[in-house]
């Protein structure tokens, strides 16, 4: 694709980032959750999984889904620096996603964690995978985190014992900032981080072309229309 000079001047300079190596987690019900990083060209498809939740007020799904949509669109259109997105799939169906970005070599910025298939603690597994990416793979020193729902606050701030840093302004706005340090990660990852690598080829292939959920427990009566 040819990019003209004006467009090139609007795009942030990208920093080389180590890719997230795929992994698989066996869930409590025996299902296999495959977690992998998406490519930029996959974003439009992933947005279709997010879109139905943008009007769900319960648990602040409307806020989280709308912001994820905007963040991923910004990544797709080259308007966010050093962003990434990890998805979790079960039998190929998108079960949840997380995103964030690398601020610099020491600091990571956690954006959002969203569960599409509820009841299996998929969000907790994806959040841990996101922290693994920042602190173990990108070798950063800390990750800035905010919560937009009471459930998120309990899952991240309380369970990980995050440090309160009210003097820091997170990119998501005025919600108080908390920080997961490398020391806190080492304290908690034994209980929080799961999965194994490498993922068997046939299992990884099920995540190659992620399937949009047909229904959402958050939207009673919803059924995706075929195209």
C-alpha positions in Angstrom: 0.0 0.0 0.0 1.3 3.4 -1.0 1.1 6.0 1.9 1.4 9.7 0.9 3.5 12.1 2.8 0.6 13.7 4.7 -0.7 10.3 5.9 2.8 9.2 6.9 3.3 12.4 9.0 0.1 11.5 10.9 1.2 8.0 11.8 3.2 7.4 15.0 6.6 5.8 14.7 6.3 2.2 15.7 8.6 0.6 18.2 9.7 -3.0 17.5 7.8 -5.2 20.0 8.3 -8.9 20.8 5.2 -10.8 19.7 3.0 -12.6 22.3 3.6 -16.4 21.9 0.2 -18.2 21.8 -0.8 -20.4 24.7 -3.6 -22.7 25.7 -5.5 -22.9 29.0 -7.7 -25.8 30.0 -10.7 -24.3 31.6 -12.7 -25.7 34.6 -15.2 -27.3 32.3 -12.5 -28.9 30.2 -12.7 -26.5 27.2 -9.5 -25.2 25.7 -9.0 -21.4 25.7 -6.4 -20.4 23.0 -4.9 -17.0 23.6 -3.0 -15.3 20.8 -2.2 -11.8 19.5 -4.1 -10.5 16.5 -2.7 -8.8 13.4 -3.7 -5.3 12.4 -5.7 -6.6 9.4 -7.9 -8.7 11.7 -9.2 -5.7 13.6 -12.4 -5.1 11.5 -13.5 -8.6 12.1 -12.8 -8.3 15.9 -14.8 -5.1 16.0 -17.9 -7.0 14.8 -17.6 -9.1 18.0 -17.4 -6.0 20.2 -20.1 -3.9 18.5 -23.3 -5.6 20.0 -22.1 -4.9 23.5 -21.8 -1.1 23.0 -25.3 -0.5 24.3 -25.3 -2.9 27.3 -25.4 -0.8 30.5 -25.0 -3.7 32.9 -21.4 -3.9 34.4 -20.5 -0.9 32.2 -20.2 -3.1 29.1 -21.3 0.0 27.1 -18.3 2.0 28.3 -15.8 -0.7 27.9 -17.0 -2.0 24.5 -17.2 1.5 23.1 -13.7 2.4 24.3 -12.3 -0.9 23.0 -14.0 -0.3 19.6 -12.4 3.2 19.5 -8.9 1.9 20.6 -8.8 -0.9 18.1 -10.0 1.3 15.3 -7.3 3.8 16.2 -4.8 0.9 16.1 -6.2 -0.3 12.7 -6.0 3.2 11.3 -2.5 3.9 12.6 -3.6 6.5 15.2 -2.3 4.8 18.4 1.4 4.2 19.1 2.5 0.6 20.0 -0.9 -0.9 20.7 -1.6 -4.6 20.7 -4.7 -6.8 21.2 -4.9 -10.4 22.5 -7.9 -12.6 21.9 -9.1 -15.8 23.6 -11.0 -18.3 21.5 -12.9 -21.5 22.5 -13.5 -23.9 19.6 -12.6 -21.0 17.4 -15.3 -18.7 18.8 -14.1 -15.3 20.3 -14.5 -15.6 24.0 -12.9 -12.4 25.1 -10.1 -9.9 24.4 -7.7 -7.5 26.1 -5.7 -4.6 24.7 -3.1 -2.1 25.8 0.1 -0.5 24.6 3.8 0.0 25.4 4.4 3.5 26.6 8.2 3.0 26.7 10.6 0.3 27.6 9.7 0.5 31.2 6.0 1.3 31.4 3.0 -0.5 30.0 -0.5 1.0 29.6 -3.4 -1.5 30.2 -6.5 -0.4 28.3 -9.4 -2.9 28.6 -10.4 -6.5 29.4 -13.7 -7.7 28.0 -15.4 -11.1 28.4 -17.8 -12.2 25.6 -18.5 -15.7 27.0 -19.3 -15.4 30.7 -19.0 -17.8 33.6 -15.5 -19.3 33.0 -13.3 -16.5 34.4 -12.0 -15.9 30.9 -11.5 -12.2 31.7 -9.2 -13.1 34.6 -7.1 -15.4 32.3 -6.9 -12.8 29.6 -5.9 -10.0 32.1 -3.1 -12.3 33.4 -1.9 -13.0 29.9 -1.8 -9.2 29.3 0.3 -8.7 32.4 2.5 -11.6 31.3 3.0 -9.8 27.9 4.1 -6.6 29.5 6.2 -7.8 32.4 7.6 -11.2 31.2 7.8 -10.8 27.4 8.3 -7.1 26.8 10.4 -7.0 30.1 8.7 -3.8 31.4 8.9 -2.7 35.0 5.3 -1.8 35.7 1.8 -1.6 34.1 -0.7 1.2 34.7 -4.2 0.0 35.3 -7.7 1.5 35.8 -11.1 -0.1 36.4 -14.4 1.2 35.0 -16.7 -1.3 36.9 -16.9 -2.6 40.5 -16.2 -6.1 39.2 -13.0 -4.9 37.5 -11.9 -3.1 40.6 -12.3 -6.4 42.7 -10.6 -8.5 40.0 -7.6 -6.3 39.4 -7.0 -3.7 42.2 -7.9 -5.9 45.2 -6.9 -9.4 44.0 -3.5 -8.2 42.7 -3.0 -5.7 45.5 -2.2 -3.0 43.0 -0.4 0.1 44.2 -2.5 3.3 44.2 -0.8 6.1 42.2 -3.4 9.0 42.2 -0.8 11.4 41.0 -0.5 9.5 37.7 -3.0 10.3 35.0 -3.9 7.2 33.0 -4.7 7.7 29.3 -8.3 6.6 29.9 -9.1 9.7 31.9 -10.0 10.6 35.4 -10.5 7.2 36.9 -7.8 6.7 39.7 -4.7 5.0 38.5 -3.2 1.8 40.0 0.0 0.1 39.2 1.1 -3.5 38.9 4.8 -3.6 39.6 7.2 -6.3 38.7 7.4 -7.3 42.4 3.6 -7.6 42.7 3.5 -9.6 39.5 6.1 -12.1 40.8 4.1 -12.3 44.0 0.8 -13.2 42.3 1.5 -14.8 39.0 1.9 -18.2 40.5 -1.9 -18.1 41.3 -3.1 -16.0 38.4 -1.1 -17.1 35.4 -2.0 -20.3 33.6 -1.5 -22.1 30.3 1.1 -24.0 28.4 3.2 -23.6 25.3 3.6 -24.5 22.5 0.0 -24.9 21.3 -0.5 -28.0 19.2 -0.8 -27.0 15.6 -4.3 -28.4 15.1 -5.6 -26.5 18.2 -3.9 -23.3 17.1 -5.5 -23.6 13.7 -8.9 -23.3 15.4 -8.0 -19.7 16.4 -6.6 -18.7 13.0 -10.0 -17.5 11.7 -11.9 -16.5 14.8 -15.7 -17.0 14.8 -18.0 -14.2 15.9 -20.3 -15.3 18.8 -23.8 -16.0 17.7 -25.3 -15.1 21.1 -24.4 -13.1 24.1 -25.6 -13.8 27.6 -25.3 -10.1 28.3 -28.1 -9.5 25.6 -31.0 -11.8 26.2 -32.7 -12.8 22.9 -29.8 -11.6 20.7 -28.8 -13.8 17.8 -26.3 -12.7 15.2 -27.8 -12.5 11.7 -25.9 -14.3 9.0 -24.3 -12.5 6.1 
